[in-house]
Amino acid sequence: MSGLRYASARRHVVEIVLLKWLLLFALGFLAYHFLVRGRSKRRIRPEDGSVRMVTCAGCGVFFPERDGVKDADRVFCCEKHKDQWGKSH
């Protein structure tokens, strides 16, 4: 009889160990899915033909770089802001 108890107890221990490994694997998979794969889906990737956005040095508004007015190393959204910047600085 003691041989059956030993075999039953041993099988029970093996089942618990396998269950722990399965649980760890499932938790690892979920962590990978939410931390690594989820991050890559949220990232915005520029497509071909995307437009570079810049900030106006005068008012701080964002606009496409191609629509801006450049003055040395600064970009402005309009001539008015470029002139105001030149007078105040």
C-alpha positions in Angstrom: 0.0 0.0 0.0 2.8 2.5 0.8 4.1 2.1 -2.8 0.8 3.4 -4.1 0.8 6.4 -1.8 4.4 7.2 -2.8 3.5 7.0 -6.5 0.3 9.1 -6.0 2.2 11.7 -4.0 5.0 11.8 -6.5 2.5 12.2 -9.4 0.9 15.1 -7.4 4.2 16.9 -7.0 5.0 16.5 -10.7 1.6 17.9 -11.6 2.1 20.9 -9.3 5.6 21.6 -10.8 4.2 21.3 -14.4 1.4 23.6 -13.5 3.8 26.2 -12.1 5.9 26.1 -15.3 2.7 26.5 -17.4 1.7 29.4 -15.3 5.1 31.1 -15.6 5.1 30.6 -19.4 1.6 32.1 -19.6 2.7 35.1 -17.5 5.8 35.6 -19.6 3.9 35.4 -22.8 1.4 38.0 -21.6 4.2 40.3 -20.4 5.9 40.1 -23.7 2.7 40.7 -25.6 1.7 43.8 -23.6 5.2 45.3 -23.1 7.0 44.6 -26.4 4.4 44.0 -29.0 2.0 46.6 -27.7 4.6 49.2 -27.8 5.4 48.7 -31.4 1.7 49.1 -32.4 1.4 52.4 -30.6 4.5 53.9 -32.2 3.8 56.2 -35.1 5.9 55.5 -38.1 6.2 58.1 -40.8 5.1 56.9 -44.2 6.6 57.7 -47.5 5.7 61.3 -48.4 5.4 62.3 -44.8 5.8 66.0 -44.0 8.3 67.3 -41.5 6.6 69.5 -38.9 8.3 72.4 -37.2 7.5 75.0 -34.6 7.2 78.7 -35.3 9.9 80.7 -33.4 7.4 83.5 -33.0 4.2 81.9 -31.7 5.0 78.2 -31.1 2.4 76.8 -33.5 3.3 73.5 -35.4 3.1 73.6 -39.2 4.6 71.9 -42.2 8.2 72.9 -42.8 7.6 73.6 -46.5 5.0 76.3 -45.6 7.3 78.1 -43.3 9.4 81.3 -43.7 13.1 80.7 -42.9 15.4 83.3 -41.3 18.9 82.1 -40.7 18.4 79.1 -38.3 14.8 79.9 -37.3 11.5 79.0 -39.0 8.3 81.1 -38.8 4.8 80.4 -39.8 4.4 83.8 -41.5 6.3 86.9 -42.6 4.6 88.9 -39.8 6.1 86.7 -37.1 9.5 86.8 -38.8 9.4 90.6 -38.8 8.3 90.8 -35.2 11.1 88.4 -34.1 13.7 90.5 -36.0 12.5 93.7 -34.3 12.4 92.3 -30.8 15.7 90.4 -30.9 
